[in-house]
């Protein structure tokens, strides 16, 4: 059985990942059409038949759906204080902005309400020891 993983990407990189997944899904959908006797004007993928192409396309489309749902949920919830926390932790401790962003998502909810205090808390507890 596979494990769940958590990725922290900025919104531009998440968009790039979605673009790449959509391209792969489209390629396998075109391959499915080819194997069903339809004309396509793109290179087809190497599969044994239309069913295999459809199955692979559906796999990519499932991943796309999961990512889009998570992005929508995240935007709807509003990641309160994220940018302020990242800037503050970077300013007071020098950690990279990507690292600070990853830290933000591990914070308990009450710490997110005051991102400046949370950054100071993180610096005292984890960086200065």
C-alpha angles and dihedrals in degrees: 000000000000125000127236115243132196120221125191111207132160115244094260092054091046087054090051091051090051091049091052093047091048090052091052092047090050091050091054092044088054089048090051089053091049092053089049090057099259122135116249130184098210135074112274126229123245107260134134098240148340092279093058091047091049092049093051092046090051090051091055091044090052091054090048090052093050093050093046091049091050092048091049092048091048093050092045092051091045115223093245113209097000098128093041092049092049093049093046096047090047090049097048100036109020095232114148118269091241091053091047089051091052090050091051092060091055093054120109114248097255091058091054091063091070107032095178092053090044091054091050091047091050092049093050096043103039110017102037092031 
